[in-house]
């Protein structure tokens, strides 16, 4: 089943961070992420791309940090001094999430900023790896190409896990009410799948510079993976 890609507003992005429906939806997303197993997918790709480990990771669109915490649990404990930067427009990372990350060996640094401003800021450092989970699908192609170019300038390894745009994923997104997800999560899940990716759509937007090794493919029933690595 071919579904044309369509980007539309998601309700969670428009609600105030402390709105009760937004808070409930963020809790829903933790369960959805667990079901999709995206943290395990990203962790496996990081271990494969960086066998010596990463000492500095940034997550763009990090939300409340729940995905970063799952990712940290799926990665080997890093050596001392490892950092993970959690970038998001809204400051929703709780102190206990930072404490849990610290307990797993990661010094977590929340950054509240627009991703385009952050990538363009000369003060933003390079990272061993940048990751994204269910974030890239929010952007139309022109803007997404700009984002990916900014990412490529800041790291040697980028791993993303996005919604897979397929009939199976769309059907699954319409069943989230069965596990108690609220109206915000149910709406956004369908919108996410419609804005998701398939085939080599992200590869076509990655900057065409020599030396990058690209892998893009479906992962499981509902996810779409993208890995870009530079020597």
N, CA, C and O of each residue as an XYZ file, in Angstrom:
924
protein
N       0.839     -1.198      0.000
C       0.000      0.000      0.000
C       0.879      1.254      0.000
O       1.597      1.505      0.968
N       0.826      2.029     -1.061
C       1.607      3.251     -1.172
C       0.821      4.413     -0.561
O      -0.329      4.653     -0.930
N       1.440      5.124      0.363
C       0.816      6.264      1.011
C       1.681      7.485      0.719
O       2.873      7.493      1.026
N       1.086      8.509      0.131
C       1.841      9.724     -0.155
C       2.227     10.405      1.154
O       1.421     10.477      2.082
N       3.451     10.900      1.226
C       3.906     11.551      2.457
C       3.184     12.878      2.644
O       3.050     13.672      1.713
N       2.719     13.097      3.876
C       2.006     14.332      4.194
C       2.375     14.772      5.607
O       2.157     14.038      6.571
N       2.933     15.974      5.723
C       3.296     16.530      7.021
C       2.172     17.440      7.487
O       1.762     18.355      6.773
N       1.680     17.182      8.684
C       0.615     18.004      9.253
C       0.920     18.266     10.720
O       1.675     17.513     11.336
N       0.341     19.328     11.293
C       0.647     19.653     12.698
C       0.256     18.512     13.640
O      -0.764     17.849     13.452
N       1.090     18.305     14.653
C       0.775     17.336     15.698
C       0.377     18.093     16.955
O       0.994     19.098     17.310
N      -0.649     17.607     17.620
C      -1.229     18.343     18.742
C      -0.247     18.537     19.887
O      -0.248     19.590     20.523
N       0.596     17.536     20.162
C       1.519     17.646     21.286
C       2.492     18.809     21.100
O       2.905     19.437     22.076
N       2.858     19.094     19.858
C       3.789     20.197     19.588
C       3.157     21.556     19.860
O       3.865     22.541     20.072
N       1.821     21.611     19.855
C       1.130     22.890     19.991
C       0.587     23.133     21.394
O       0.217     24.258     21.729
N       0.537     22.086     22.215
C       0.024     22.234     23.577
C       1.119     22.752     24.501
O       2.287     22.414     24.310
N       0.773     23.568     25.502
C       1.763     23.953     26.509
C       2.324     22.719     27.209
O       1.617     21.727     27.391
N       3.589     22.782     27.600
C       4.248     21.612     28.181
C       3.530     21.077     29.410
O       3.529     19.869     29.649
N       2.914     21.969     30.200
C       2.270     21.548     31.444
C       0.790     21.237     31.278
O       0.117     20.928     32.261
N       0.271     21.309     30.067
C      -1.127     20.940     29.841
C      -1.338     19.479     30.230
O      -0.525     18.634     29.855
N      -2.406     19.150     30.974
C      -2.619     17.759     31.401
C      -2.668     16.764     30.250
O      -2.174     15.644     30.382
N      -3.258     17.159     29.119
C      -3.315     16.241     27.976
C      -1.924     16.023     27.397
O      -1.609     14.929     26.927
N      -1.084     17.066     27.428
C       0.290     16.922     26.936
C       1.095     16.014     27.865
O       1.851     15.161     27.400
N       0.934     16.194     29.160
C       1.652     15.348     30.111
C       1.244     13.892     29.945
O       2.087     12.995     29.975
N      -0.054     13.663     29.769
C      -0.540     12.296     29.565
C       0.008     11.723     28.265
O       0.380     10.551     28.214
N       0.060     12.538     27.215
C       0.560     12.053     25.928
C       2.034     11.696     26.018
O       2.468     10.721     25.403
N       2.807     12.458     26.765
C       4.227     12.113     26.918
C       4.383     10.770     27.628
O       5.289      9.997     27.315
N       3.493     10.496     28.590
C       3.529      9.175     29.239
C       3.145      8.090     28.241
O       3.736      7.010     28.225
N       2.141      8.388     27.401
C       1.752      7.426     26.358
C       2.926      7.110     25.444
O       3.156      5.956     25.082
N       3.666      8.154     25.074
C       4.770      7.976     24.125
C       5.862      7.081     24.687
O       6.543      6.386     23.933
N       6.032      7.090     25.988
C       7.005      6.176     26.583
C       6.613      4.730     26.319
O       7.468      3.894     26.026
N       5.311      4.434     26.425
C       4.845      3.070     26.151
C       4.951      2.744     24.663
O       5.342      1.638     24.287
N       4.601      3.713     23.824
C       4.684      3.487     22.378
C       6.124      3.221     21.966
O       6.388      2.324     21.166
N       7.054      3.995     22.507
C       8.472      3.775     22.199
C       8.932      2.404     22.654
O       9.715      1.741     21.974
N       8.441      1.984     23.812
C       8.819      0.654     24.299
C       8.300     -0.423     23.351
O       9.005     -1.390     23.065
N       7.067     -0.260     22.861
C       6.495     -1.234     21.933
C       7.245     -1.252     20.608
O       7.440     -2.318     20.024
N       7.663     -0.100     20.131
C       8.388     -0.021     18.865
C       9.842     -0.459     19.006
O      10.492     -0.796     18.016
N      10.353     -0.453     20.240
C      11.736     -0.871     20.526
C      12.760     -0.004     19.796
O      13.818     -0.492     19.400
N      12.447      1.275     19.618
C      13.355      2.141     18.870
C      14.689      2.357     19.570
O      15.719      2.485     18.907
N      14.686      2.399     20.891
C      15.949      2.601     21.609
C      16.918      1.457     21.329
O      18.114      1.685     21.148
N      16.406      0.227     21.293
C      17.244     -0.922     20.981
C      17.783     -0.850     19.562
O      18.935     -1.205     19.314
N      16.953     -0.390     18.631
C      17.387     -0.254     17.237
C      18.530      0.760     17.142
O      19.560      0.490     16.524
N      18.339      1.923     17.760
C      19.372      2.963     17.701
C      20.642      2.513     18.413
O      21.745      2.767     17.930
N      20.496      1.846     19.557
C      21.674      1.375     20.305
C      22.478      0.374     19.487
O      23.707      0.434     19.473
N      21.802     -0.543     18.806
C      22.522     -1.525     17.975
C      23.278     -0.838     16.858
O      24.410     -1.216     16.556
N      22.680      0.159     16.242
C      23.360      0.878     15.162
C      24.556      1.666     15.692
O      25.591      1.741     15.029
N      24.423      2.247     16.867
C      25.550      2.976     17.452
C      26.699      2.038     17.786
O      27.862      2.367     17.550
N      26.379      0.875     18.333
C      27.439     -0.084     18.661
C      28.148     -0.569     17.408
O      29.357     -0.799     17.417
N      27.392     -0.721     16.334
C      27.979     -1.188     15.075
C      28.835     -0.091     14.424
O      29.921     -0.358     13.910
N      28.323      1.143     14.457
C      29.037      2.244     13.796
C      30.230      2.734     14.611
O      31.232      3.174     14.047
N      30.122      2.658     15.938
C      31.174      3.165     16.820
C      31.557      2.075     17.813
O      31.201      2.156     18.989
N      32.282      1.051     17.350
C      32.595     -0.083     18.231
C      33.401      0.307     19.462
O      33.340     -0.381     20.480
N      34.150      1.390     19.387
C      34.915      1.846     20.551
C      34.062      2.649     21.523
O      34.532      3.051     22.587
N      32.809      2.881     21.152
C      31.918      3.639     22.027
C      31.900      5.119     21.694
O      32.773      5.618     20.984
N      30.904      5.813     22.208
C      30.764      7.257     22.006
C      30.878      7.956     23.355
O      30.264      7.534     24.335
N      31.659      9.014     23.397
C      31.818      9.771     24.640
C      30.964     11.031     24.651
O      30.777     11.654     25.697
N      30.447     11.405     23.482
C      29.548     12.560     23.419
C      28.439     12.259     22.413
O      28.699     11.999     21.239
N      27.209     12.300     22.893
C      26.034     12.047     22.063
C      25.086     13.217     22.229
O      24.964     13.768     23.323
N      24.416     13.600     21.159
C      23.340     14.582     21.241
C      22.079     13.950     20.668
O      22.121     13.295     19.627
N      20.959     14.151     21.353
C      19.670     13.749     20.800
C      18.903     15.004     20.429
O      18.665     15.863     21.278
N      18.514     15.116     19.166
C      17.706     16.256     18.732
C      16.232     15.871     18.824
O      15.844     14.756     18.475
N      15.420     16.814     19.302
C      14.022     16.498     19.559
C      13.876     15.528     20.713
O      13.126     14.555     20.626
N      14.597     15.795     21.803
C      14.713     14.821     22.889
C      13.491     14.749     23.797
O      13.370     13.814     24.588
N      12.582     15.719     23.698
C      11.394     15.671     24.541
C      11.741     15.656     26.013
O      12.546     16.463     26.477
N      11.127     14.727     26.757
C      11.338     14.684     28.203
C      12.539     13.829     28.613
O      12.773     13.623     29.804
N      13.297     13.333     27.638
C      14.494     12.553     27.938
C      14.254     11.075     28.147
O      15.188     10.330     28.442
N      12.995     10.635     27.997
C      12.684      9.222     28.238
C      13.391      8.311     27.236
O      13.868      7.239     27.606
N      13.462      8.728     25.971
C      14.147      7.904     24.978
C      15.635      7.824     25.292
O      16.235      6.755     25.181
N      16.236      8.946     25.683
C      17.667      8.948     26.020
C      17.949      7.984     27.163
O      18.987      7.322     27.182
N      17.028      7.905     28.112
C      17.213      6.997     29.236
C      17.158      5.545     28.781
O      17.949      4.719     29.236
N      16.225      5.232     27.882
C      16.164      3.868     27.333
C      17.413      3.565     26.504
O      17.935      2.450     26.543
N      17.883      4.552     25.763
C      19.081      4.365     24.954
C      20.286      4.086     25.848
O      21.081      3.190     25.566
N      20.417      4.854     26.922
C      21.532      4.658     27.844
C      21.510      3.262     28.452
O      22.558      2.654     28.666
N      20.301      2.754     28.731
C      20.180      1.411     29.301
C      20.586      0.340     28.300
O      21.026     -0.741     28.691
N      20.440      0.635     26.997
C      20.744     -0.350     25.959
C      22.196     -0.285     25.486
O      22.647     -1.163     24.752
N      22.927      0.748     25.901
C      24.327      0.899     25.508
C      25.250      0.422     26.633
O      24.859      0.438     27.800
N      26.473     -0.002     26.289
C      27.444     -0.311     27.342
C      27.703      0.927     28.196
O      27.669      2.055     27.704
N      27.959      0.702     29.463
C      28.256      1.833     30.343
C      29.521      2.538     29.844
O      30.547      1.884     29.655
N      29.469      3.857     29.626
C      30.632      4.559     29.061
C      31.712      4.797     30.101
O      31.484      4.685     31.306
N      32.890      5.128     29.602
C      33.973      5.541     30.486
C      33.629      6.893     31.100
O      32.701      7.566     30.652
N      34.378      7.287     32.124
C      34.099      8.542     32.805
C      34.128      9.733     31.873
O      34.922      9.789     30.934
N      33.246     10.691     32.145
C      33.234     11.930     31.379
C      32.340     11.914     30.160
O      32.348     12.876     29.391
N      31.564     10.851     29.950
C      30.670     10.804     28.791
C      29.500     11.769     28.988
O      28.978     11.918     30.093
N      29.100     12.420     27.896
C      28.019     13.401     27.975
C      26.937     13.093     26.951
O      27.212     12.580     25.867
N      25.703     13.416     27.316
C      24.589     13.319     26.366
C      23.813     14.624     26.438
O      23.328     15.009     27.502
N      23.699     15.296     25.310
C      22.986     16.568     25.208
C      21.560     16.293     24.747
O      21.344     15.601     23.752
N      20.591     16.836     25.473
C      19.178     16.610     25.177
C      18.582     17.907     24.668
O      18.271     18.809     25.445
N      18.424     17.993     23.349
C      17.956     19.228     22.725
C      16.463     19.157     22.430
O      15.979     18.190     21.842
N      15.743     20.192     22.847
C      14.317     20.279     22.531
C      13.870     21.732     22.684
O      14.485     22.510     23.413
N      12.798     22.078     21.991
C      12.264     23.439     22.115
C      11.628     23.684     23.480
O      11.599     24.818     23.959
N      11.117     22.615     24.112
C      10.471     22.736     25.410
C      11.329     22.082     26.484
O      11.884     21.004     26.273
N      11.434     22.730     27.620
C      12.226     22.185     28.714
C      11.404     21.272     29.595
O      10.882     21.696     30.626
N      11.284     19.999     29.186
C      10.430     19.062     29.926
C      11.215     17.922     30.569
O      10.621     16.966     31.067
N      12.544     18.016     30.562
C      13.351     16.958     31.174
C      13.333     17.130     32.693
O      13.701     18.187     33.206
N      12.907     16.095     33.405
C      12.820     16.169     34.855
C      14.157     15.844     35.510
O      15.000     15.159     34.932
N      14.331     16.350     36.728
C      15.580     16.141     37.457
C      15.854     14.658     37.674
O      17.008     14.233     37.631
N      14.815     13.870     37.905
C      15.036     12.442     38.155
C      15.544     11.726     36.906
O      16.280     10.745     37.012
N      15.152     12.215     35.709
C      15.681     11.636     34.469
C      17.183     11.893     34.371
O      17.945     11.008     33.983
N      17.600     13.097     34.722
C      19.028     13.418     34.714
C      19.778     12.551     35.724
O      20.897     12.107     35.467
N      19.153     12.319     36.864
C      19.782     11.476     37.892
C      19.932     10.040     37.405
O      20.968      9.412     37.625
N      18.897      9.518     36.741
C      18.967      8.149     36.222
C      20.041      8.036     35.139
O      20.747      7.029     35.072
N      20.168      9.044     34.303
C      21.212      9.029     33.278
C      22.597      9.068     33.930
O      23.515      8.367     33.504
N      22.733      9.889     34.956
C      24.009      9.954     35.664
C      24.358      8.611     36.291
O      25.522      8.213     36.316
N      23.340      7.912     36.796
C      23.580      6.604     37.409
C      24.064      5.594     36.378
O      24.716      4.611     36.731
N      23.748      5.830     35.096
C      24.205      4.942     34.021
C      25.486      5.443     33.370
O      25.911      4.905     32.347
N      26.101      6.457     33.945
C      27.396      6.916     33.464
C      27.370      8.083     32.511
O      28.404      8.432     31.941
N      26.189      8.714     32.315
C      26.082      9.807     31.358
C      25.817     11.131     32.077
O      24.883     11.244     32.871
N      26.637     12.109     31.791
C      26.403     13.468     32.270
C      25.448     14.133     31.279
O      25.850     14.509     30.178
N      24.188     14.275     31.676
C      23.156     14.764     30.758
C      23.048     16.287     30.830
O      23.080     16.880     31.908
N      22.919     16.897     29.665
C      22.854     18.357     29.571
C      21.635     18.744     28.739
O      21.690     18.683     27.510
N      20.531     19.142     29.385
C      19.372     19.598     28.613
C      19.641     20.964     27.978
O      20.210     21.854     28.610
N      19.227     21.114     26.730
C      19.351     22.392     26.027
C      17.982     22.723     25.433
O      17.417     21.944     24.665
N      17.462     23.890     25.801
C      16.165     24.334     25.293
C      16.418     25.325     24.156
O      16.787     26.475     24.396
N      16.217     24.873     22.922
C      16.523     25.717     21.765
C      15.864     25.137     20.519
O      15.482     23.968     20.483
N      15.741     25.972     19.514
C      15.308     25.522     18.192
C      16.451     24.762     17.544
O      17.596     25.209     17.603
N      16.167     23.626     16.929
C      17.226     22.777     16.397
C      18.032     23.473     15.301
O      19.241     23.264     15.200
N      17.385     24.288     14.489
C      18.102     24.977     13.409
C      19.046     26.043     13.978
O      20.177     26.190     13.516
N      18.569     26.784     14.986
C      19.429     27.779     15.626
C      20.615     27.095     16.293
O      21.745     27.575     16.207
N      20.354     25.974     16.957
C      21.400     25.246     17.686
C      22.458     24.709     16.726
O      23.653     24.823     16.999
N      22.036     24.128     15.614
C      22.989     23.580     14.653
C      23.815     24.678     13.989
O      24.974     24.463     13.636
N      23.218     25.842     13.821
C      23.923     26.943     13.148
C      24.818     27.742     14.096
O      25.649     28.531     13.646
N      24.653     27.540     15.398
C      25.413     28.296     16.393
C      26.879     27.846     16.397
O      27.148     26.665     16.615
N      27.831     28.756     16.161
C      29.251     28.369     16.171
C      29.700     27.767     17.503
O      30.693     27.042     17.547
N      28.979     28.059     18.586
C      29.350     27.526     19.895
C      28.939     26.068     20.083
O      29.399     25.414     21.019
N      28.081     25.552     19.208
C      27.665     24.153     19.313
C      28.824     23.251     18.911
O      29.364     23.408     17.816
N      29.224     22.307     19.767
C      30.388     21.476     19.453
C      30.053     20.355     18.482
O      28.894     20.163     18.114
N      31.069     19.624     18.073
C      30.873     18.379     17.342
C      30.643     17.251     18.344
O      31.085     17.324     19.491
N      29.953     16.219     17.901
C      29.628     15.081     18.753
C      30.096     13.787     18.087
O      30.167     13.695     16.862
N      30.412     12.794     18.914
C      30.719     11.479     18.361
C      29.528     10.936     17.591
O      29.692     10.281     16.562
N      28.318     11.210     18.094
C      27.102     10.740     17.429
C      25.958     11.689     17.744
O      25.885     12.252     18.836
N      25.073     11.859     16.783
C      23.794     12.548     16.981
C      22.697     11.545     16.654
O      22.797     10.804     15.676
N      21.661     11.523     17.465
C      20.555     10.593     17.244
C      19.238     11.362     17.210
O      19.122     12.462     17.751
N      18.263     10.758     16.566
C      16.913     11.325     16.523
C      15.914     10.183     16.581
O      16.092      9.158     15.924
N      14.877     10.362     17.357
C      13.824      9.364     17.474
C      12.472     10.031     17.245
O      12.068     10.907     18.009
N      11.780      9.616     16.194
C      10.448     10.137     15.875
C      10.444     11.671     15.816
O       9.555     12.319     16.367
N      11.440     12.233     15.148
C      11.602     13.682     15.079
C      11.659     14.216     13.658
O      11.064     15.253     13.364
N      12.365     13.527     12.777
C      12.588     14.044     11.428
C      11.294     14.178     10.629
O      11.197     15.020      9.736
N      10.306     13.352     10.949
C       9.073     13.365     10.159
C       8.274     14.653     10.323
O       7.313     14.876      9.587
N       8.652     15.503     11.272
C       7.940     16.763     11.463
C       8.230     17.787     10.367
O       7.568     18.823     10.304
N       9.209     17.513      9.503
C       9.694     18.546      8.589
C       9.417     18.206      7.128
O       9.526     17.056      6.702
N       9.056     19.242      6.378
C       8.916     19.130      4.930
C      10.313     18.950      4.311
O      11.310     19.289      4.949
N      10.399     18.421      3.076
C      11.698     18.074      2.488
C      12.743     19.182      2.477
O      13.895     18.927      2.828
N      12.386     20.396      2.090
C      13.385     21.468      2.005
C      13.967     21.761      3.381
O      15.182     21.883      3.539
N      13.103     21.869      4.359
C      13.559     22.155      5.722
C      14.329     20.963      6.301
O      15.302     21.141      7.033
N      13.893     19.775      5.974
C      14.571     18.577      6.465
C      15.973     18.462      5.878
O      16.910     18.078      6.579
N      16.122     18.791      4.601
C      17.447     18.771      3.984
C      18.387     19.756      4.684
O      19.567     19.462      4.876
N      17.868     20.909      5.060
C      18.664     21.900      5.801
C      19.080     21.337      7.155
O      20.226     21.499      7.574
N      18.146     20.675      7.839
C      18.452     20.083      9.141
C      19.542     19.015      9.018
O      20.484     18.988      9.810
N      19.410     18.147      8.032
C      20.379     17.063      7.858
C      21.759     17.604      7.503
O      22.770     17.040      7.922
N      21.810     18.686      6.740
C      23.105     19.301      6.430
C      23.759     19.836      7.698
O      24.973     19.728      7.872
N      22.949     20.411      8.582
C      23.479     20.894      9.849
C      23.987     19.768     10.718
O      25.023     19.901     11.369
N      23.264     18.656     10.736
C      23.687     17.481     11.500
C      25.017     16.952     10.955
O      25.934     16.658     11.721
N      25.115     16.833      9.630
C      26.331     16.287      9.008
C      27.562     17.118      9.341
O      28.679     16.601      9.353
N      27.360     18.402      9.612
C      28.487     19.273      9.951
C      28.907     19.145     11.411
O      29.945     19.671     11.811
N      28.093     18.439     12.214
C      28.352     18.388     13.653
C      28.732     17.005     14.166
O      28.988     16.847     15.359
N      28.775     15.997     13.292
C      29.058     14.651     13.767
C      29.617     13.782     12.661
O      29.528     14.112     11.479
N      30.201     12.652     13.073
C      30.636     11.640     12.116
C      29.675     10.480     12.042
O      29.846      9.579     11.221
N      28.631     10.494     12.917
C      27.680      9.382     12.954
C      26.302      9.899     13.329
O      26.120     10.511     14.382
N      25.344      9.650     12.466
C      23.963     10.063     12.724
C      23.063      8.853     12.595
O      23.106      8.141     11.592
N      22.242      8.621     13.615
C      21.311      7.491     13.610
C      19.915      8.019     13.918
O      19.716      8.726     14.906
N      18.960      7.677     13.075
C      17.577      8.110     13.278
C      16.634      6.924     13.162
O      16.848      6.018     12.356
N      15.595      6.942     13.973
C      14.539      5.947     13.891
C      13.217      6.706     13.795
O      12.858      7.469     14.692
N      12.510      6.487     12.704
C      11.327      7.273     12.376
C      10.125      6.370     12.128
O      10.282      5.154     12.012
N       8.924      6.949     12.046
C       7.768      6.128     11.688
C       7.918      5.590     10.265
O       8.370      6.293      9.361
N       7.537      4.350     10.091
C       7.526      3.764      8.750
C       6.181      4.081      8.102
O       5.132      3.816      8.688
N       6.207      4.638      6.913
C       4.977      5.005      6.217
C       4.471      3.802      5.427
O       4.898      3.556      4.299
N       3.564      3.067      6.034
C       3.047      1.849      5.409
C       1.628      1.597      5.887
O       1.183      2.167      6.883
N       0.927      0.739      5.168
C      -0.421      0.380      5.572
C      -0.454     -0.307      6.923
O      -1.360     -0.071      7.722
N       0.532     -1.159      7.184
C       0.593     -1.860      8.466
C       0.788     -0.881      9.613
O       0.099     -0.971     10.629
N       1.722      0.055      9.459
C       1.964      1.037     10.506
C       0.761      1.946     10.707
O       0.450      2.320     11.837
N       0.085      2.305      9.623
C      -1.093      3.154      9.739
C      -2.205      2.434     10.493
O      -2.877      3.035     11.332
N      -2.400      1.161     10.202
C      -3.408      0.384     10.919
C      -3.059      0.294     12.401
O      -3.932      0.438     13.258
N      -1.784      0.057     12.703
C      -1.357     -0.019     14.089
C      -1.563      1.287     14.837
O      -1.942      1.286     16.008
N      -1.311      2.410     14.153
C      -1.456      3.714     14.803
C      -2.906      3.985     15.188
O      -3.171      4.739     16.125
N      -3.837      3.379     14.474
C      -5.260      3.592     14.756
C      -5.792      2.701     15.874
O      -6.966      2.776     16.235
N      -4.930      1.871     16.406
C      -5.346      0.952     17.474
C      -4.784      1.349     18.841
O      -4.957      0.611     19.811
N      -4.120      2.493     18.933
C      -3.482      2.855     20.192
C      -4.470      3.126     21.312
O      -4.102      3.085     22.486
N      -5.712      3.400     20.965
C      -6.724      3.553     22.005
C      -6.919      2.284     22.809
O      -7.360      2.335     23.957
N      -6.593      1.137     22.210
C      -6.764     -0.142     22.900
C      -5.798     -0.289     24.067
O      -6.049     -1.086     24.971
N      -4.693      0.464     24.070
C      -3.764      0.385     25.204
C      -3.881      1.641     26.079
O      -3.007      1.925     26.897
N      -4.977      2.383     25.890
C      -5.273      3.499     26.782
C      -4.682      4.833     26.411
O      -4.674      5.746     27.237
N      -4.179      4.985     25.182
C      -3.593      6.267     24.784
C      -4.680      7.330     24.626
O      -5.793      7.029     24.195
N      -4.353      8.558     24.974
C      -5.370      9.607     24.925
C      -5.549     10.167     23.517
O      -4.900      9.717     22.573
N      -6.439     11.155     23.386
C      -6.784     11.679     22.067
C      -5.599     12.332     21.377
O      -5.474     12.249     20.155
N      -4.724     12.984     22.141
C      -3.555     13.632     21.554
C      -2.638     12.585     20.928
O      -2.193     12.734     19.790
N      -2.366     11.540     21.677
C      -1.474     10.486     21.174
C      -2.082      9.791     19.969
O      -1.381      9.494     19.001
N      -3.389      9.529     20.022
C      -4.034      8.831     18.902
C      -3.989      9.675     17.639
O      -3.709      9.160     16.557
N      -4.263     10.971     17.770
C      -4.202     11.857     16.602
C      -2.783     11.920     16.043
O      -2.566     11.775     14.841
N      -1.821     12.141     16.943
C      -0.445     12.340     16.498
C       0.173     11.073     15.913
O       1.028     11.149     15.031
N      -0.255      9.909     16.400
C       0.284      8.659     15.866
C      -0.075      8.498     14.392
O       0.771      8.122     13.581
N      -1.319      8.780     14.049
C      -1.746      8.685     12.648
C      -1.008      9.726     11.803
O      -0.533      9.428     10.707
N      -0.919     10.956     12.332
C      -0.200     12.014     11.606
C       1.268     11.646     11.408
O       1.849     11.939     10.363
N       1.866     11.003     12.411
C       3.279     10.625     12.318
C       3.511      9.610     11.210
O       4.471      9.725     10.447
N       2.644      8.629     11.121
C       2.806      7.614     10.079
C       2.650      8.245      8.693
O       3.418      7.936      7.782
N       1.682      9.109      8.534
C       1.490      9.768      7.235
C       2.679     10.637      6.843
O       2.940     10.841      5.657
N       3.399     11.147      7.839
C       4.579     11.973      7.574
C       5.871     11.173      7.622
O       6.957     11.736      7.481
N       5.760      9.859      7.821
C       6.933      9.006      7.972
C       7.663      8.758      6.666
O       7.433      9.447      5.672
N       8.544      7.771      6.675
C       9.450      7.564      5.551
C       9.431      6.119      5.070
O       8.997      5.211      5.779
N       9.909      5.935      3.853
C      10.068      4.621      3.261
C      11.183      4.692      2.218
O      11.633      5.772      1.835
N      11.617      3.510      1.769
C      12.625      3.434      0.706
C      13.867      4.259      1.078
O      14.405      4.104      2.174
N      14.323      5.133      0.172
C      15.552      5.908      0.413
C      15.244      7.403      0.487
O      16.021      8.222     -0.002
N      14.131      7.755      1.088
C      13.711      9.156      1.102
C      14.655     10.037      1.927
O      14.917     11.177      1.542
N      15.158      9.541      3.030
C      16.103     10.336      3.823
C      17.473     10.405      3.153
O      18.142     11.438      3.196
N      17.881      9.308      2.541
C      19.156      9.288      1.816
C      19.176     10.366      0.740
O      20.199     11.019      0.531
N      18.060     10.554      0.064
C      17.997     11.546     -1.012
C      18.141     12.972     -0.494
O      18.463     13.878     -1.263
N      17.908     13.183      0.795
C      18.009     14.518      1.377
C      19.320     14.750      2.119
O      19.633     15.882      2.488
N      20.093     13.678      2.340
C      21.369     13.823      3.027
C      22.352     14.568      2.110
O      22.337     14.344      0.899
N      23.203     15.442      2.654
C      24.120     16.200      1.784
C      25.028     15.289      0.965
O      25.588     14.320      1.479
N      25.161     15.613     -0.303
C      25.901     14.757     -1.238
C      27.389     15.079     -1.190
O      27.945     15.676     -2.111
N      28.021     14.668     -0.088
C      29.460     14.851      0.064
C      30.128     13.485      0.092
O      29.568     12.541      0.648
N      31.326     13.358     -0.503
C      31.983     12.050     -0.542
C      32.389     11.579      0.857
O      32.632     12.379      1.760
N      32.454     10.260      1.002
C      32.955      9.687      2.242
C      31.893      9.183      3.200
O      32.210      8.438      4.128
N      30.640      9.570      3.000
C      29.584      9.130      3.896
C      29.077      7.749      3.485
O      28.811      7.498      2.310
N      28.951      6.875      4.451
C      28.342      5.573      4.240
C      26.916      5.645      4.770
O      26.694      5.945      5.944
N      25.953      5.368      3.900
C      24.545      5.537      4.244
C      23.835      4.190      4.225
O      24.046      3.376      3.326
N      22.999      3.970      5.219
C      22.128      2.792      5.224
C      20.734      3.225      5.668
O      20.574      3.863      6.709
N      19.749      2.880      4.886
C      18.369      3.254      5.188
C      17.462      2.081      4.855
O      17.497      1.551      3.744
N      16.650      1.682      5.825
C      15.761      0.540      5.580
C      14.673      0.457      6.642
O      14.754      1.088      7.696
N      13.648     -0.343      6.334
C      12.589     -0.603      7.297
C      13.139     -1.418      8.457
O      13.990     -2.289      8.276
N      12.643     -1.121      9.647
C      13.035     -1.869     10.836
C      11.760     -2.358     11.521
O      10.970     -1.559     12.023
N      11.567     -3.677     11.535
C      10.359     -4.221     12.137
C       9.111     -3.831     11.354
O       9.182     -3.531     10.162
N       7.972     -3.839     12.032
C       6.697     -3.546     11.373
C       6.416     -2.051     11.268
O       5.726     -1.611     10.348
N       6.950     -1.266     12.210
C       6.482      0.114     12.323
C       7.566      1.172     12.185
O       7.247      2.357     12.090
N       8.829      0.787     12.172
C       9.919      1.767     12.216
C      10.712      1.800     10.918
O      10.734      0.837     10.152
N      11.363      2.938     10.695
C      12.212      3.157      9.529
C      13.534      3.708     10.036
O      13.567      4.740     10.706
N      14.625      3.019      9.715
C      15.932      3.397     10.242
C      16.812      4.072      9.216
O      16.752      3.769      8.024
N      17.636      5.001      9.699
C      18.599      5.706      8.845
C      19.901      5.846      9.604
O      19.909      6.281     10.756
N      21.013      5.478      8.961
C      22.344      5.601      9.568
C      23.273      6.251      8.542
O      23.359      5.800      7.400
N      23.965      7.308      8.957
C      24.979      7.952      8.130
C      26.272      7.987      8.932
O      26.296      8.450     10.072
N      27.352      7.492      8.321
C      28.626      7.411      9.021
C      29.738      7.902      8.117
O      29.798      7.562      6.935
N      30.622      8.712      8.695
C      31.779      9.225      7.968
C      33.030      8.653      8.601
O      33.093      8.521      9.823
N      34.038      8.308      7.794
C      35.290      7.775      8.361
C      35.931      8.749      9.341
O      36.985      8.455      9.904
